[in-house]
């Protein structure tokens, strides 16, 4: 690819990470050795400490590299970068501790230096990368390092790409569109929309094209070969994007079938050992959770029963799980039992407040002061205690700790790709929850659930769980309830 900004950016990240790590372990040494009066395990001088650590940090950077932290697919995805930095920092500190043991030579003057080093390493590398990303966006807005893209095709995907690439901070610029002139692409100047590739290649200089994105295959194979050959001859990056959105999944395999190259498309990345790992994690966490939280579960049930002896403690409802199977979900009751089996419209009409139904739907099936919710129910929602009985669903294998929102059968009608959303188990928490489920529209929540289903990874699950914990704690102290 002629535009080498991506390579330069990766090199800058490499240098930035080294500086951040060096600063992290310097701070760790200063805080524990210079500012802490407690005795040390080993009297290591600052010069000797920094010299040895600086050499070992090169191996730390290799660990970052093996995890893909210098690949565009990772450093351009903040969510994935955060997870990889956390894992990489943990592996890195284990490497330093292991090296100290293998050499039988003290590297750290005190154990706390390793703890401080790990925390500072993660936080400072994340901070430095955030600053570099911000600087890159500023440069993109001013036209520096922009990748010129030639789009080939006039499908709906082409229009969507043109719109997204039109954002200045993304670092891309559409320099032309090749396709049927009868189908004009919005967001693109008509003067740079060409009827065939030959005309576009004559109008545009090769130095003006950094990447070719083809969104459809022409009936004439010669036209397709011409585009690929042009990209290869002039060292231009080439990407083919299938026009069918069903091919945009997180797990594609390219292999030989009877000597013929084939592309296998999985509905979800959660296959093989991934399913075994996820189920093992669910069993361990839900089983341990049910044991440790049993006093809280029992106390909550007793308080609810004492407050309202006539109502049942648990609320149950049919939901959909993997492979279109129905199951009964369990939650602590937060609404008055008399509204069971009624729609929000019916319930609000019965209490003489039909206007609340519209407000409820407009807010994404949420009402700040829902009159159907009991006083104890508000507390349970605020602290997320109402969700705890779902650990039993997780243990039984009907739910997962992390997954899409468990939908009722009627809601499935709103999904165009039901098979994809039901290719994984729904979750106790999920990507939509940690992304602000009450602050984003239903369509966006659906896209997040689809993204999770198609791009599952165990690291993604861990990050979502950590972010959920922060979300629950923050909500409990803020006084707001979902």
C-alpha positions, 0 to 999 in steps of 0.5 A, spaced: 500 500 500 502 506 497 500 510 503 504 508 509 501 511 514 498 505 518 506 502 518 508 509 521 502 509 526 504 502 528 512 504 529 509 510 533 505 506 537 511 501 538 516 507 541 510 510 545 509 503 548 516 503 550 516 510 553 510 508 557 513 502 560 519 505 562 516 511 565 511 506 568 517 502 572 520 508 573 514 510 577 513 504 580 521 504 583 520 511 585 514 510 589 516 504 593 523 505 594 524 512 594 517 514 597 516 508 602 520 507 608 519 500 609 525 495 608 526 492 601 527 485 599 534 487 595 538 493 595 538 494 588 540 501 585 536 505 580 541 505 575 541 497 575 534 496 576 532 501 570 538 498 566 535 491 566 528 492 566 529 497 560 532 490 556 527 486 558 521 491 556 523 489 549 521 482 550 514 485 553 513 489 546 514 482 543 508 480 547 504 486 545 506 484 538 504 477 538 497 479 541 496 483 535 497 490 538 501 493 532 496 491 527 490 495 524 485 491 526 486 491 533 489 498 534 483 501 530 478 498 535 478 501 542 474 496 545 479 490 542 485 494 544 483 495 551 482 488 552 489 486 549 493 491 553 490 488 559 492 481 557 498 483 554 500 487 561 498 481 565 503 476 561 508 481 561 509 482 568 509 474 569 514 474 564 518 479 568 517 475 574 519 469 571 525 471 568 527 473 575 526 466 578 529 463 572 536 467 572 536 466 580 537 474 580 533 479 584 530 484 579 525 488 583 527 491 590 520 489 593 514 485 591 510 492 590 514 494 585 511 489 580 504 490 582 505 498 581 509 496 575 503 492 572 498 497 574 502 503 571 504 499 565 497 498 563 494 505 564 500 509 561 500 505 555 492 506 554 493 513 556 499 514 551 495 510 545 489 515 547 493 521 546 496 518 539 489 516 536 487 523 538 493 527 534 492 522 528 484 524 528 486 531 528 491 530 522 486 526 518 481 532 519 487 537 516 488 532 510 495 529 513 495 521 512 489 520 508 488 514 504 484 515 498 479 509 496 476 507 489 470 504 490 468 499 485 460 497 485 454 501 485 450 496 491 447 498 497 454 497 501 457 502 496 453 507 498 454 505 506 461 505 505 461 512 501 457 515 507 462 512 512 468 514 509 466 521 508 467 522 515 474 527 516 476 523 522 476 516 519 482 518 515 479 516 508 477 519 502 473 517 496 476 519 490 472 515 485 466 510 484 466 505 478 459 502 476 453 503 473 452 511 471 444 510 472 445 508 479 448 515 482 452 514 489 450 519 494 455 523 498 460 522 492 461 528 487 458 525 480 464 528 476 468 522 479 463 517 478 465 512 472 462 507 468 467 502 467 474 501 471 478 503 464 475 510 464 477 511 472 484 509 471 485 514 465 482 519 469 485 518 476 493 517 477 496 511 480 499 515 485 492 518 487 489 511 489 491 508 495 486 502 496 481 499 491 474 496 495 470 492 490 463 491 493 460 487 487 463 482 482 461 483 474 458 478 470 464 479 465 470 475 469 475 480 464 473 486 468 474 483 475 481 480 473 483 487 470 481 491 477 485 486 481 491 486 476 491 493 476 491 493 484 497 488 484 501 491 478 501 498 481 502 496 489 495 498 491 491 495 497 485 491 494 479 489 498 473 485 496 467 486 500 461 481 499 454 485 497 450 480 501 450 482 509 450 475 511 457 474 509 459 479 514 460 475 520 466 474 525 468 467 523 471 465 516 475 459 514 479 459 507 481 452 506 481 446 500 476 442 499 478 436 494 483 441 492 479 447 491 479 453 495 473 454 499 470 459 504 466 457 509 462 462 513 460 460 520 454 464 523 458 465 529 465 465 531 463 461 537 465 454 535 469 448 537 473 449 543 470 456 544 463 453 546 467 448 551 471 454 554 465 459 554 460 453 557 466 451 562 466 459 564 459 459 565 458 453 569 464 455 574 461 462 575 454 461 576 455 455 580 460 459 585 455 465 584 449 461 587 453 458 593 456 465 595 450 469 594 445 464 597 444 468 603 443 474 599 438 470 595 434 468 601 434 474 604 431 478 598 426 473 598 424 473 605 424 481 605 419 481 599 415 475 602 414 479 608 412 486 604 407 482 600 405 475 602 400 474 597 405 475 591 410 471 588 417 472 589 419 470 582 417 473 576 418 468 570 417 469 563 418 465 556 424 467 552 428 465 546 435 461 547 440 458 542 437 454 536 430 457 537 428 453 543 424 457 549 425 457 556 423 460 562 427 465 565 427 467 572 428 474 576 426 477 582 419 480 582 419 488 581 412 489 578 406 488 581 403 481 580 396 484 577 400 486 571 403 480 569 401 477 562 399 484 560 402 489 555 405 496 557 399 499 553 394 495 557 397 496 564 397 503 563 390 504 560 387 500 566 391 505 571 388 511 567 395 513 564 395 511 557 400 517 555 405 513 559 405 507 554 408 512 548 413 515 553 415 508 555 416 506 547 419 512 545 424 511 551 426 504 548 421 500 553 423 504 559 420 509 564 424 513 569 418 512 574 414 506 572 408 506 576 407 498 575 414 497 579 414 496 587 418 500 592 422 494 593 422 493 585 426 500 584 431 498 589 432 491 586 433 494 579 437 499 582 442 494 585 441 489 579 439 484 585 433 482 581 437 479 576 441 474 580 436 468 580 438 468 572 444 465 575 440 458 575 438 459 568 446 460 566 447 454 570 442 450 567 445 452 560 439 456 558 443 463 559 450 465 558 454 470 563 455 474 557 450 474 550 445 478 547 439 480 550 434 474 552 428 476 547 421 474 548 418 470 542 414 476 539 420 480 539 423 476 534 419 478 529 423 485 529 429 481 527 431 480 520 436 475 521 433 471 527 438 465 525 444 469 527 442 472 533 439 465 536 446 462 534 449 463 541 445 463 548 443 470 550 446 473 556 445 475 563 449 481 561 451 483 554 454 488 549 448 493 549 448 493 557 455 496 557 454 501 551 448 504 555 442 500 553 437 505 555 440 511 552 441 508 545 435 506 540 432 499 539 436 498 532 442 500 535 442 495 541 440 490 535 446 491 531 450 490 538 447 484 539 448 481 532 455 484 532 457 480 539 453 474 536 458 474 529 464 476 533 465 473 539 471 472 543 473 470 550 477 476 551 470 480 549 466 476 554 471 478 560 471 485 558 464 486 558 463 482 565 468 488 567 465 493 564 458 491 567 461 491 574 463 498 573 456 499 570 452 496 576 456 500 581 456 506 578 448 505 577 447 503 584 451 510 587 447 514 582 440 512 584 438 510 577 435 504 575 434 500 569 
